[in-house]
Amino acid sequence: NKLWKDLKEHFKYEEEYLPATLGNVLTKALKLAHSDIEQEIEHVKTLLSESSFEGLTQHEMLTKKANLQQAIGKLCMMIEEHAKDEDVLIKLVKKATNK
């Protein structure tokens, strides 16, 4: 929960302070990326809340485990790609503003 809370604060900060620098189109893209990540986090949270293994066969447990691993892997990839995109934006802004 702390990670999710910190990430939401990070998104809120970017969405509040970057529009003046990035403009409408890039801010919209940033918000869409944030929304996609938030949706995937909710998906993972749902999978985790439904992850009781009690009474499942070994095959069902392995399937549930694989689904959880896949969802968590996808979320990690989305966050890493988003961070790389943000780094590129920051470098371009710095270059454009000579900072």
N, C-alpha and C positions, 0 to 999 in steps of 0.2 A: 504493500500500500504506500509506503514512503516513496519508493521509486516512481510509482504512478503519480503521486501528489507532486513530486518535484518536477516530473516531466510536464504535467499540466501547467505548473507555474512558469516553466521555461517557455511553453507554447504561448501562454498568456502574455508574457513579457515581449516575445517576438512580435506577436500580433498587435500589441499596443505601440511599440516603439519603432518597428521597422518600416511601416507603410510610408512614412515620409521619405525614407531613403530609397526603398525598393520600387515604389510606385504601385499602381493598382493591379497590374497583371501579375507581377511577381508575388505580391502580397496574397492575391487570390490563390496562386499555385502553392504558396506556403501553407495557407489555411486548409487547402484540399489535402495536402500531405499530412498535416496534423490530424485532420479528420480521419483519414485512412488508418493512421497509427492508432488513434483512439478506438476506432471500431475493432481493430485487431486485438487490442488490449482487452476490450470487453469480451471478445470471442474467447480469448485464453482464460479470462476470469470465469466465464461460464463453463468452459470445459473443466477447469479445476474444481469448481463447486459441484460438478456432477461426476466427480472422479472417484466415487466409491467403488472399490474393487471387491467388496463383500459379495459372496455368492456367485461370482463370475467364473467361467471356465478359464483355463489357461489361455486359450485362443482369444477369448473376449478381453482378458486383461492385457495381452500383448497388443491387440488392436487399439484399445483405449490408450495404452502407453505410446504407441506409434503416433496416434492422432495428436496427443499432447505434445510430443517432441516436434512434430511437424509444425504445429501452430506456434510454438515457442521459437522454433528456428525461423519461421517466416517473420515473426515480430522482430526478432533480433536483426534480421537482414533489412527490414524496413527502416528500423531506427538507424542502423549503420549507414545505409544509403542516404537517408535524410541528413545525417550529420555531415556526410561528404558534400552533399548539395549545398548545405549552409556554409561550409568552408569555402567552396567556390564563390558563392555570393559575397562573402565577406572579403575575399581576396580581390574580387572585381570592384567592390565599393571602395576598398582602400586604394586600389590602383587609380580609379577614377577621381578620387578626392586627394590623391597624393599624400596619403597618411600612412 
